[in-house]
Amino acid sequence: MDQPAHHATAPALSHAEIRIIIIGIMLAMLLAALDQTIIATALPTIGRELGDLEHLPWVVTVYLLTSTAVTPLYGKFSDSHGRRVTMLIGIVVFIVGSIACAMAPNMLVLVLARGLQGIGGGGLVALAQTIVADLVPPKERGKYQVYFASVFMSASLLGPVLGGFFAEHLHWSVIFWINLPLGLIALAITFHTLKKLPRHHRPHRLDLLGALLMVAATVSLLLALSWGGLRYPWFSAPIIGIVAFSLVLWVLFALRMKLAPEPLIPPGVLHNPVVRMGVLSACFGMGTYIGLTIYLPVYFEAVRGLSASLSGLALIPLMAGTVCGATISGRSMTKAKHYKRLPMGGLLVAMVATGVLAAFAHTLSITLVEVLLAVISIGLGTLLPVSTVAIQNAVKPHELGTATGTANFFRSLGGALIVAIFGAIVLSGSGLSSAGSFETLAHTAAQSGVDLADIFAYVFVAAMVGFGLALAFLVAMKELPLRGSAVKAAEAAIAD
């Protein structure tokens, strides 16, 4: 049982003071948001220079995994020890992880450093949203969301371009070194501005065992996806054994969720059918989107022959369209009675667009590919505010934070798994054995009589299936009338 919360009496903050605090946490959010977009276009270069394509997906999946595991812990830790201290810890760990990434001499060290970076980054966005909730009542929260929308839009537009430019013209490590000055500025501003935050004291028990079980279960499943068809045949004893071990760990994780005093993911929230369907829809939709952002630069460089800089530019329609789709959907949700219809149509259009990419992966011009990516992105974007607000609308007010955190948890977990699945399709499908660059990968695939464009056609088919599952769970989600507070949340969900 939680102990009663003790709220410190603090004078109401003025709009100017709130704005200063929000600028500080915006920088922290920019660190996390930029890190997810800047690395995508640099990945092919990283794989080539470190001579290891086989483990390249882990650069992304391990970050998603560690950040997913620690996000619920950050919220509870900040309840017990204060938002300011917790935010400072997150920024410092993120900076240390970034330095370790930049100095990594090989893929193993880079993957481990990305895990450390994820432990820091996992709390930045969640804490920023929590701090806003501390400062601003729900009915006024919408006017501050424009700041956060600008952060994510900037990261979506600048990230791919900067990642490609740094990888091609400077060095891939610059994508991590850039976090040092940004992080130090965020650290300085956070240190001073968050002193004005009202203090809340609510002791919690951190479910470290639950987090460890979740990470171990997911890592073992990702290992099976990574090694299957590459190091070992899919139905060999090692792969079957690893999958069985993962299943045992998932069962233990489920038991832990039932028995722990304060579990990592409270099972009661998922008993709500609206929350369950909404979480699964967002998990498959956002997970597929993350997978595409990681493997499209590989497609552009290995199949289409674009440079790292040009692949960064080519990725912009996919990154920027989600903000447009979310904005349209969030605004229409405040007026439309049947708010599921727009995202259902959006996901259907996204499915059709990925189907066209799969069918014509060889022959489509780059211009048409860009148009299709924009369509996919806008279509997927319409799901994000609807799934978030529908989940929040279905639970009691005191469960809002838990339900939103659960949705974010499974969105990131879905991303880690789908990136691994896309990686398994690309690497095992091309007959890769020990290729160290995409030139070797193309040569190896050609020797096996395989066209890389055919392999990416299967990736696009897998993406179409992912969007299809997101659509199916959205259709199955009951459409409850929106409460007044949920309508306000729809206006505020655009940047989430």
ZAMISE-857863 format. One record per residue (C-alpha): x, y, z; residue in one letter. Coordinates in steps of 0.02 Angstrom, whole numbers, plus 50000, padded with zeros to 5 digits. Layout:
N
XYZA/...
END
This chain:
496
500005000050000M/500625017449961D/500875028950107Q/499915045150103P/500685058549996A/501405073450086H/501275089249983H/502375103750028A/501525120250033T/502265130649894A/501705147149824P/500845146449655A/502075149049515L/501805162849387S/501655159449201H/503425166449178A/504145154649310E/503235139849236I/503905144449064R/505695144849128I/505485127549208I/504715120749049I/506175127348944I/507335117649059G/506405101249042I/506185104248854M/508075103048837L/508055086648932A/506675080248818M/507655086048665L/509115075148720L/508015059648724A/506995063948568A/508515068548462L/509435052848514D/508055041948441Q/508035050848273T/509865055248246I/510525037548258I/509435029748121A/510365036947971T/512075033948051A/511775015348083L/512375009147912P/513995018947933T/514215012548112I/513994994548053G/515244997047911R/516585005748016E/516464993848163L/516404978948043G/514894970948123D/513184970748041L/512544955448133E/512354964548298H/511844981448227L/510004979848280P/510584978748461W/511184996748453V/509345001548446V/508484987348539T/509584988148695V/509225006848714Y/507355003948695L/507444989348816L/508384997948958T/507395014048940S/505775004048944T/506284994849102A/506795010249201V/505395022149148T/504155015949282P/505555016049411L/505975034249376Y/504185039449412G/504145030749580K/505905036349626F/505435054449588S/503895052749700D/505025047549844S/506565058449814H/505955073349713G/505825077349527R/507365088449522R/508585075749593V/507875061949484T/507975072549326M/509785077249365L/510225058749389I/509405054449222G/510355068149129I/512045063349207V/511825044849167V/511295049348989F/512845060348965I/514025046849034V/513205033948920G/513395045648770S/515255048048803I/515475029148817A/514555026948651C/515645039848564A/517235031248624M/516665013348588A/518035003748494P/516904989348441N/515074984248429M/515004975448598L/515584990848692V/514395001848591L/512914990648631V/513334990448818L/513565009448816A/511885011548730R/511115001248870G/511835013548996L/511235028148891Q/509485020648891G/509495019549081I/509735038449082G/508615042648935G/507155031848995G/506695044449128G/506885060749033L/505255061248935V/504215052949071A/504885064749204L/504595079849093A/502765074849072Q/502605071849260T/503345088849301I/502105097449184V/500695088049273A/501385094649439D/501415112449376L/499905114649265V/498085109149290P/497365098349150P/496245111849079K/497745123349052E/498965110048994R/498555111548810G/499355128748789K/501025122048853Y/500985106948737Q/501495117848590V/503225118748669Y/503365099848673F/502655098048499A/504055109548439S/505355098548525V/504755082748440F/504515091348273M/506295098448283S/506995081448329A/506015073148187S/506655085548057L/508435088448119L/508875071148184G/508965061248021P/509845075447928V/511135078148066L/511425059548087G/511765057047902G/512835072747888F/513915068448040F/514155050447984A/514635055147806E/515645071147829H/516325070348008L/516235054148107H/514815043548173W/515395046748353S/514875065048334V/513045059648351I/513475055048530F/514725069048567W/513365081848526I/512445075948682N/513855082548792L/513585101448767P/511695099248755L/511685088648912G/512765100749012L/511615115248966I/510085104849014A/510965100049176L/511345118149222A/509595124449183I/508765109749270T/509875111949424F/509305129949447H/507525130749380T/506825115049462L/507235121949634K/505585131249617K/504575115349596L/503355111249736P/503975095849830R/502935079949843H/503435065649955H/502645048749925R/503715033549968P/503685018949846H/504475001849831R/505475000149671L/505154983649582D/506964980449529L/506674961649519L/505214964349400G/506284975649290A/507694962849286L/506504948749241L/505744959049101M/507454963649030V/508094945649041A/506514938648960A/506594951148818T/508474949448790V/508344930548775S/506914932448650L/507934945248551L/509434933548551L/508344920048473A/507764932248340L/509544938248311S/510364921048298W/508944911248216G/509324907248033G/511024915548050L/512084906748180R/510894892248205Y/509424885048106P/507744891548167W/507194874648236F/508874869648310S/509084865048494A/509964881548542P/508574892548469I/507164882048541I/508064881748709G/508274900748712I/506434903348667V/505904891148803A/507014900248929F/506224916748877S/504474909548902L/504944903749078V/505584921149119L/503994929149051W/502954917549162V/504024922649312L/503794940849263F/501904938549256A/501934930349429L/502994944549495R/501714957049430M/500374948049531K/501354945749691L/502434961449706A/501814975049827P/502114988249692E/502414979049528P/503314986749379L/501694985549279I/500124984649388P/499074970249317P/497444978449371G/497614991949238V/497744978949098L/496154970549161H/495214985349086N/494764979548909P/494884997148835V/496624999448908V/497154982048850R/496584984548670M/497245002548663G/498944997248731V/499094983048604L/498584994348460S/499875007448509A/501174993848539C/501044986848362F/500785003648277G/502225012848361M/503334997448363G/503164995448174T/503515013948150Y/505115012748254I/505654997648152G/505415007147990L/506395022248051T/507875010748089I/507885000047931Y/507355012547797L/509095020847800P/509815003447769V/508625001647621Y/509085018747553F/510955015647566E/511104996947526A/509714995447394V/509505013047325R/511335018247338G/511025034647428L/512365042747536S/512135044247724A/511685062747706S/510395059547571L/509635045047667S/509405057247812G/508445069047700L/507455054447628A/506885049447803L/506105066347845I/504365062547773P/504235047247885L/504815056548039M/503835072748016A/502175065647957G/501735057948125T/501655075248206V/500475081048068C/499365065648086G/499335067148275A/498885085548266T/497425082248147I/496805067648251S/496995076448419G/495995091448359R/494625081248276S/494455070548432M/493825085548530T/492355087248409K/492005069948335A/490845057848425K/491595042548338H/493415046848367Y/494055029548313K/493555031948131R/494985043548082L/496405032448150P/495555016848080M/495595025147909G/497375031247940G/498015013847983L/497115006447833L/497965019147720V/499645015447803A/499374996847767M/499005000347584V/500545011547568A/501704998447644T/500904985547529G/501354996347378V/503134997847443L/503224978947462A/502544975547288A/503644988247199F/505204988847308A/506304987747152H/505454999647033T/504705014247128L/505585030847104S/506305039247258I/504975052847241T/503565040147251L/504415031447398V/504455048247487E/502605051147454V/502185033847520L/503235036647677L/502305052947710A/500635043847690V/501195029947808I/501805042547936S/500235053347935I/499135037747944G/500085030848093L/500095047948177G/498195048148187T/498275033148305L/499405040848437L/498275053648524P/496735042748506V/497535027648589S/498265038348729T/496665048048766V/495535032748750A/496615023848879I/496595038848997Q/494725040848972N/494395022749023A/495225023349195V/494895032549357K/495815048949385P/497035041449511H/497525028049381E/497955040549243L/499825040449271G/499905021549285T/498875018749128A/499885031249025T/501515023849088G/500925006349043T/500515011948866A/502235020048846N/503045004348919F/502264992748790F/502555004948646R/504425004548680S/504424985748708L/503514983348543G/504834994148458G/506254983448527A/505444967248469L/504954973548296I/506694980948264V/507384963648305A/506134955248188I/506574967048045F/508414963648080G/508124944848074A/507244946747905I/508654957147830V/510144947647898L/509564929547890S/508604932347728G/510164938647639S/511204923447684G/512354934047791L/513734924747880S/515064937247933S/514824952647827A/515594968347899G/514864981047779S/513354983347668F/514454981147516E/514914963847582T/513094960947627L/512544964847449A/513924953647380H/513454939347498T/511624940947451A/512064941147264A/513104925347284Q/511604916947365S/510524922447219G/509574934747329V/509154952747284D/509194964447434L/507664973247365A/506724956747383D/507274955647565I/506614973147600F/504994968547514A/504774955947656Y/505184969647783V/503794980247708F/502604965447714V/503034963247899A/502684981947924A/501004979847838M/500594965647958V/501114976548105G/499954990548052F/498594977648021G/498734971148200L/498674989048264A/497084991648163L/496304975348225A/496584979748408F/495934997448379L/494344990448300V/494154978948451A/494354993448574M/492684999448642K/492305017648600E/491775025648764L/491065043348767P/492445055548812L/492365064048981R/492645082748986G/494385080349056S/494775068048917A/494295080748784V/495575092448862K/496815078048862A/496525075648676A/497095093448649E/498625089948756A/499055072948680A/499705079548515I/501505079948573A/501475063448670D/
END
